[in-house]
């Protein structure tokens, strides 16, 4: 949250339940947009935001498609996209694979499909000096970092278990 304050415009891409977007809005007062391709996810995220009195703008969108139609740009884009390899979904804990929709987990054959889309399009939607922050699966960070060309810096951040978990890029 150190990159975000009330003057910033933030997009939570692949919002799911809206937890990240809601927390960012409530903690910082930033103007927050949250998007997901799933209408069910958007409905749930809206319910969660209303219950917590968060001010979040929800947009149903296939990745950046709806934002490309407007002139909206963001200071910060946050994403926790699906990153599980398709063939690995069946090996997940029952609480995950039987509770989460497959579309919220399946990142394609190598788990990186959504990162490729983000890497291809994100620079068009970030303001100058904008920040991209993405969660990723174990052993994916270096590949994702290599996709993010044209940024002034790209950094891999470890989680509490010392696993590469976040990729942060500054335009």
Secondary structure, 3 states (H helix, E strand, C coil): CCCCCCCCEEEEECCCCCHHHHHHHHHHCCEEEEEECCHHHHHHHHHHHHHCCCCEEEEECCCCHHHHCCCCCEEEEEECCCCECHHHHHHCCHHHHCCCCHHHCECCCCCCHHHHHHHHHHHHHEEEEEEEEEECCCCCHHHHHHHCCCCCEEEEEECCCCCEEEEEEEC
